[in-house]
Amino acid sequence: MAFEEIGEIFNFSSDYYGAYLLGLVDDFIGTEQVSEEIATSLVPHFISWAVFSHRFRLGHENKTIFELYLESPRYKSRMKPKVHTLISEWKSAMPGVYYTEEILGERVLVVNDVIRMKLG
């Protein structure tokens, strides 16, 4: 159920903040002068980072799109307590760069954190 929620998070992000996210992508590609080939593979990861980690000013608070999703009526109307407990922990997750060492199942990977050089 938590994995299904990821799709809902990105649907919410696109529906309510799609233009904002595309602006971030355009700014990044323009500022960093990223080639089209690299940008094509980088954009999905950049969007994930922006949804879960990038804080922007909304009124008097700085929030991520993910935090706004958790507060939205769209989410609250479907929320399941056990799933909510799990995905709420994603607020403190830090994005990383990983190399897949081994695939143990459909959703189980052994990865190597390229930055910290640790298996996870």
C-alpha positions as CSV (number, residue, x, y, z in Angstrom):
1,M,0.0,0.0,0.0
2,A,2.9,2.4,0.7
3,F,4.3,1.8,-2.8
4,E,0.9,2.6,-4.3
5,E,0.9,5.9,-2.3
6,I,4.0,7.0,-4.2
7,G,1.9,7.2,-7.4
8,E,-0.7,9.3,-5.5
9,I,2.0,11.6,-4.2
10,F,3.3,12.3,-7.7
11,N,-0.2,12.7,-9.1
12,F,-0.9,15.3,-6.4
13,S,2.4,17.0,-7.2
14,S,1.6,17.2,-10.9
15,D,-2.0,18.3,-10.4
16,Y,-1.2,21.1,-7.9
17,Y,2.5,22.0,-8.4
18,G,3.3,20.8,-11.9
19,A,4.1,24.2,-13.3
20,Y,6.3,25.0,-10.2
21,L,8.2,21.7,-10.6
22,L,8.7,22.3,-14.4
23,G,10.0,25.8,-13.5
24,L,12.5,24.3,-11.1
25,V,13.7,21.8,-13.7
26,D,14.1,24.6,-16.4
27,D,16.0,26.8,-13.9
28,F,18.3,23.9,-13.0
29,I,19.0,22.9,-16.6
30,G,19.5,26.4,-17.7
31,T,21.8,27.4,-14.7
32,E,23.8,24.2,-14.8
33,Q,23.8,24.0,-18.6
34,V,22.9,20.4,-18.6
35,S,22.9,18.6,-21.9
36,E,19.6,17.3,-23.2
37,E,20.9,13.7,-23.0
38,I,21.8,14.0,-19.3
39,A,18.7,16.1,-18.5
40,T,16.5,13.3,-19.9
41,S,17.8,10.8,-17.4
42,L,18.2,13.4,-14.6
43,V,14.8,14.9,-14.6
44,P,12.8,12.1,-12.9
45,H,15.4,12.1,-10.0
46,F,15.3,15.8,-9.8
47,I,11.5,15.8,-9.5
48,S,11.7,13.2,-6.8
49,W,14.1,15.4,-4.9
50,A,12.0,18.5,-5.3
51,V,8.8,16.7,-4.1
52,F,10.4,15.2,-1.0
53,S,13.2,17.6,-0.1
54,H,12.9,21.0,-1.7
55,R,11.2,23.5,0.7
56,F,9.4,26.5,-0.7
57,R,7.7,29.4,0.9
58,L,3.9,28.9,1.3
59,G,2.5,31.8,3.4
60,H,4.7,32.0,6.4
61,E,6.0,28.4,6.3
62,N,8.6,26.6,4.3
63,K,7.2,23.2,3.3
64,T,7.9,20.4,0.8
65,I,5.2,19.3,-1.6
66,F,5.2,15.9,0.2
67,E,4.3,17.7,3.5
68,L,1.6,19.6,1.7
69,Y,0.3,16.3,0.3
70,L,0.1,14.8,3.8
71,E,-2.0,17.8,5.0
72,S,-4.3,17.7,2.0
73,P,-7.9,16.6,2.0
74,R,-7.1,14.4,-1.0
75,Y,-4.8,12.3,1.2
76,K,-6.7,12.5,4.5
77,S,-9.9,11.1,2.9
78,R,-8.0,7.9,2.0
79,M,-5.5,7.7,4.8
80,K,-4.9,4.4,6.5
81,P,-3.3,4.7,10.0
82,K,-0.5,2.1,9.5
83,V,0.4,3.4,6.1
84,H,0.3,6.9,7.3
85,T,2.8,6.1,10.1
86,L,5.2,4.5,7.6
87,I,5.0,7.2,4.9
88,S,5.2,10.1,7.5
89,E,8.7,8.8,8.2
90,W,9.6,9.7,4.6
91,K,9.6,13.4,5.7
92,S,13.0,12.8,7.3
93,A,14.5,10.7,4.4
94,M,17.5,12.2,2.6
95,P,17.9,11.6,-1.1
96,G,21.0,9.7,-2.2
97,V,22.8,8.2,-5.1
98,Y,22.9,4.4,-5.1
99,Y,24.4,1.7,-7.2
100,T,22.3,-1.6,-7.3
101,E,24.5,-4.4,-6.1
102,E,21.8,-7.1,-6.2
103,I,18.1,-7.6,-6.9
104,L,16.5,-10.0,-4.3
105,G,12.9,-9.6,-5.5
106,E,10.4,-7.4,-7.2
107,R,10.8,-4.6,-4.6
108,V,13.9,-5.7,-2.7
109,L,17.3,-4.3,-3.7
110,V,20.8,-4.4,-2.1
111,V,22.2,-1.0,-2.9
112,N,25.5,0.7,-2.3
113,D,25.3,4.4,-1.3
114,V,27.8,6.0,-3.6
115,I,28.2,9.0,-1.4
116,R,28.6,7.3,2.0
117,M,30.1,4.0,0.5
118,K,27.7,1.8,2.6
119,L,25.5,-1.1,1.7
120,G,21.8,-0.7,2.5
